[in-house]
Amino acid sequence: DELEAERDGRMGQPLDPARLAALAVEYMQPGPALAGWLEVAADAAASLDEYDLTGLAIAARKQAAHANGVELAAVAQITSRAAAADRRVGVSGAGRPARVCRDAVGQVEMALRLSPDGAQAWADMALTLTWRLPRTLAALAAGWIDLDRAEIIARATSVLSEQAARGVEAVVLPEARWQTYAQLRAWLHELVIAADPDGAEERQIGRASCRERV
């Protein structure tokens, strides 16, 4: 049928490989296949129209989120193994460190060329997403949310108990990718207050007291 259609002039012009790649990557899952097609589309970005470029940008963000998830998972294992080797810190049965120890910070600092404060913050984020908010890490690795949204969720829920934080996480993750950063922060603020109204009131009193002292 295809050969007959081609003879009759009913077949359209074949798509340019770069445009075909740009059309495909928007709907692909992050991973090696997406990375390969991204390269094909990116090499000819100047020839793509705005619709193709939009798909390329969306796909690149998904792939970057996936890479961030892989990096954070690796850093989490560094924190776990360093803690396990440190008698003063230790880990739980699931490998969860009691805290990020100095050796872990040093390893992350050296490997990723970060400042000590930057390495500490990144290791803390890896620990939080791996053991406290695993669904958020999974959503990041799947390209469902980006790193900024994962960090917003982690920071907003840091004042809650782990159980309450996971409850808020379960509510926001399905819709988080469709929210702007400002919208997500505002939504999380409301959810955190609803999850722990007494704690929210105490934090408000504490902030007011600080302002008075200043």
HUTAUR-V806647 format. One record per pair of residues at least 4 apart in sequence whose ideal C-beta (glycine too) atoms are under 6 Angstrom apart, sorted by the first residue. I is the first residue (numbers start at 1). GAP is how many residues later the second one is. If there is no record, write none. Layout:
i=I gap=GAP
i=I gap=GAP
//
This chain:
i=5 gap=5
i=5 gap=6
i=6 gap=5
i=15 gap=4
i=15 gap=5
i=17 gap=23
i=18 gap=22
i=18 gap=23
i=18 gap=26
i=19 gap=33
i=21 gap=16
i=21 gap=19
i=21 gap=20
i=22 gap=19
i=22 gap=26
i=22 gap=30
i=22 gap=33
i=22 gap=34
i=24 gap=13
i=25 gap=9
i=25 gap=12
i=25 gap=13
i=25 gap=34
i=26 gap=29
i=26 gap=32
i=26 gap=33
i=28 gap=6
i=30 gap=4
i=30 gap=32
i=30 gap=33
i=30 gap=36
i=30 gap=113
i=34 gap=29
i=38 gap=4
i=38 gap=21
i=41 gap=15
i=48 gap=4
i=48 gap=5
i=61 gap=85
i=62 gap=81
i=65 gap=75
i=65 gap=78
i=65 gap=81
i=66 gap=75
i=66 gap=77
i=68 gap=72
i=68 gap=79
i=69 gap=71
i=69 gap=72
i=72 gap=54
i=72 gap=57
i=75 gap=33
i=75 gap=48
i=75 gap=51
i=76 gap=50
i=76 gap=54
i=78 gap=26
i=78 gap=29
i=79 gap=18
i=79 gap=21
i=79 gap=25
i=79 gap=44
i=79 gap=48
i=80 gap=11
i=80 gap=15
i=80 gap=17
i=82 gap=19
i=82 gap=21
i=82 gap=22
i=83 gap=6
i=83 gap=8
i=83 gap=14
i=83 gap=18
i=84 gap=7
i=86 gap=15
i=89 gap=9
i=89 gap=12
i=90 gap=8
i=91 gap=4
i=91 gap=5
i=91 gap=6
i=92 gap=4
i=96 gap=35
i=100 gap=4
i=100 gap=23
i=100 gap=24
i=104 gap=19
i=105 gap=4
i=105 gap=14
i=105 gap=15
i=105 gap=18
i=108 gap=4
i=108 gap=11
i=108 gap=15
i=109 gap=5
i=109 gap=7
i=109 gap=10
i=114 gap=4
i=114 gap=5
i=126 gap=4
i=128 gap=4
i=128 gap=26
i=129 gap=4
i=129 gap=7
i=129 gap=8
i=130 gap=7
i=132 gap=30
i=133 gap=36
i=135 gap=34
i=135 gap=38
i=136 gap=14
i=136 gap=17
i=136 gap=33
i=139 gap=5
i=139 gap=6
i=139 gap=34
i=140 gap=5
i=140 gap=10
i=144 gap=33
i=145 gap=4
i=145 gap=5
i=145 gap=31
i=145 gap=32
i=149 gap=27
i=152 gap=32
i=152 gap=33
i=156 gap=32
i=156 gap=36
i=157 gap=8
i=157 gap=11
i=160 gap=4
i=160 gap=5
i=160 gap=35
i=160 gap=36
i=164 gap=31
i=164 gap=32
i=168 gap=23
i=168 gap=27
i=169 gap=4
i=172 gap=4
i=176 gap=8
i=179 gap=4
i=179 gap=5
i=188 gap=4
i=193 gap=7
i=196 gap=4
//
